[in-house]
Amino acid sequence: MTATLMLELRDLGKSFELHQQHGAHLNVLRGVNLSLHAGECVVLSGPSGAGKSTLLRVIYANYRTSGGAVYVRHDDRWLDLASATPHEVLDVRRRTLGYVSQFLRVIPRVSALDIVAEPLLRDGMDEHEARERAAAMLRRVNIPERLWALPPGTFSGGEQQRVNIARGLIVPRPILLLDEPTASLDAGNRAVVAELLAEARAAGSAVLGIFHDEAMRDQVATRLFTMQALEAA
Ligand SMILES: Nc1ncnc2c1ncn2[C@@H]1O[C@H](COP(=O)(O)OP(=O)(O)OP(=O)(O)O)[C@@H](O)[C@H]1O
């Protein structure tokens, strides 16, 4: 059986206008074509500056495309995020497209437990069950129980990153974009994340990620997508 196609990039381009350099253009992506299927984990590789993070941000519609299309399967129909309305983009982000970066967006006075439970509550789960599930997830990523009730602003880099992963993977969205989510983690915690990703894939998620650590990349990638840096226009 062929796996379901979840994301398709067609002839995608992105250039930045550099306002401080008299409007010069920096071409970062040109003619990118990529298909991503349910259950696979494609890892972006290529030198620093090749545009890997930019590609994820374009897919997540943080950056506008300069050309081409970003088709996502949303509710079993295709939507081009490059031309979608802001309302459609938000709906896709809420239900179909997850994005986990290496940085946790800390919300003052909100505890680690509530940060992790929030996606479940937003999906309509009752509070008790959401908190139980969040606690199990925090335990899984080795956050000590004494920290659960605290806002993560003062947590270490690795602890914040694990809270972020717990939040990002507690409801594995059909498409997951990961920008170095394991950058500050030790080998033991990276192995936990690899396990969580394998479970997300087994449940049908399509994963597209950046992992600079080679061992991690070898562990999680089902395929590499290699990118090259372009010249400035
Ligand atoms: N908002 C922006 N404005 C201008 N230039 C940008 C912007 N974002 C990224 N760039 C440029 O785009 C190029 C690609 O950056 P990007 O972060 O996507 O590369 P990368 O492959 O992820 O690199 P690394 O492996 O070092 O993280 C860089 O030259 C960067 O300076």
The ligand as a Gaussian input file, in Angstrom:
#p B3LYP/6-31G(d) Opt

LIG

0 1
 N       14.448000      37.112000       7.818000
 C       15.542000      37.073000       7.061000
 N       15.983000      38.188000       6.413000
 C       17.081000      38.149000       5.645000
 N       17.829000      37.036000       5.429000
 C       17.445000      35.915000       6.043000
 C       16.286000      35.850000       6.890000
 N       16.146000      34.594000       7.349000
 C       17.172000      33.885000       6.824000
 N       17.943000      34.671000       6.040000
 C       19.132000      34.260000       5.295000
 O       18.813000      33.077000       4.588000
 C       19.947000      32.204000       4.515000
 C       19.529000      30.825000       4.974000
 O       19.292000      30.845000       6.383000
 P       18.738000      29.580000       7.160000
 O       18.694000      29.929000       8.615000
 O       17.504000      29.126000       6.514000
 O       19.890000      28.521000       6.876000
 P       20.140000      27.072000       7.511000
 O       20.421000      26.146000       6.375000
 O       18.996000      26.720000       8.401000
 O       21.449000      27.336000       8.348000
 P       22.008000      26.695000       9.730000
 O       22.333000      25.246000       9.405000
 O       23.233000      27.497000      10.002000
 O       20.952000      26.872000      10.776000
 C       21.024000      32.850000       5.370000
 O       21.953000      33.468000       4.503000
 C       20.278000      33.853000       6.209000
 O       21.093000      34.964000       6.515000

